[in-house]
Amino acid sequence: MVIGAGPAGLAVAARLAAAGVDRVEVLDREEHAGGIPRHCHHTGFGLRELRRMMTGPDYARHHIAAATGAGARLRTAVTATGWAGPRTVDVTGPTGLERITATAVVLATGARERPRSARLIPGARPAGVLTTGQLQQAVSTHHQSVGRRAVVVGAEHISYSAVLTLRHAGAEVAAMVTDLPRHQTYRAFDLGARLCHGVPLLTDATVTELTGRGRLEGVRLRHRDGRTATIGCDTVVFTGDWIPDHELARSAGIALDPGTRGPAADAEFRTGEPGVFAVGNLLHPVETADIAALDGRFAAAPVLRYLTDQRWTAGPVPVRVEAPLRWVAPNRIDPDGPRPPLDRFSLRTSRFLARPVLTVSQDGRTLHRRRLARTVAPTRPLHLPADWIARADAHGGPVRITVE
């Protein structure tokens, strides 16, 4: 059973069904499968995974067709509400309540952006306050108007996607606002927003309040040097600041990683609960859709092995990071087991780091040390080779990754 029909869930389901698994069932609480990409009508999907450029809806349709064509059963508008026992899930859907027991469960529930309330921004509760996901659904799925003048909070990849969606909807983007000293996306994206759409980027600025009653009227800012300003707008879009949809994992008693806040998982996507795997942006909030789908592809092999022999030996050694690093995935290892997919770990940092030195150690013993050749930006992938795993002690303490 696969819970979540985004790129990761569909990719693992397609592989499992194609490998001859008798019954592969994919559940998703949304009315339609495909995950976030089906709301993203711009291009940029599929390049890493499929070696061709696609729009989000085309990319979603590709994965839906691959899964169903291989024989997986896809069920939408079905919500997993809790657990009734090991690998036994209670669900509710159009036909009512149901209890499903599977030999293996793959959690692919993804991640979501923090809304305004979770960011503790004061003010009234006017209309016109959105996340990127809400914006894309309103514009692309429901063809609704979202306002005339907008402010985008954030300056990472998804923030520039929000700019494109707003422009497609006919809204002027008054500004992008980030509390960091510069944007966190590719230079081409930033130049496109500034030169093609005339969108100013306000750095070192924090949103302190929303004004307006029935409809949003403005966004108040505080700059790092103490200056304040108000930007008039009727729409604000909060972008990024991802958190994993981990409620189902947490309710099963699965240990969560303190950094990612998703399930702690090893190089073979095994969680601490026998027979329960986790893939995609539930594990690393957030990577691109292509990376999430590659997770699903790679996870199929360990799931198949478990279905065959029922053996479960999750990585015994936790991997931790120290500030300014935020998280690492995978975050458990088995020194005698396989390396992670693509033979690397993914990390995130909370601030810009100029050519940092990464040190991997365990119990005071250095396992790896490496200087990166570039500046690392928050929200952008930072990769660490996995060639040090065999030097770790399976019976030792946590492995720690630090920055000099």
Helices and strands as residue ranges (DSSP letters): E 2-3, H 7-18, E 25-28, G 36-39, E 43-45, H 47-50, E 54-55, H 56-70, E 73-76, E 79-85, E 88-93, E 96-101, E 105-107, E 111-113, G 117-119, E 129-131, H 132-136, I 137-141, E 149-153, H 157-168, E 172-177, H 187-191, I 192-196, E 201-202, E 205-211, E 218-223, E 228-232, E 235-238, E 242-244, H 247-251, E 276-278, G 280-282, H 289-309, E 317-321, E 325-329, E 332-333, G 341-343, E 344-349, E 353-354, E 357-362, E 365-371, E 375-376, E 382-385, G 389-391, E 399-403
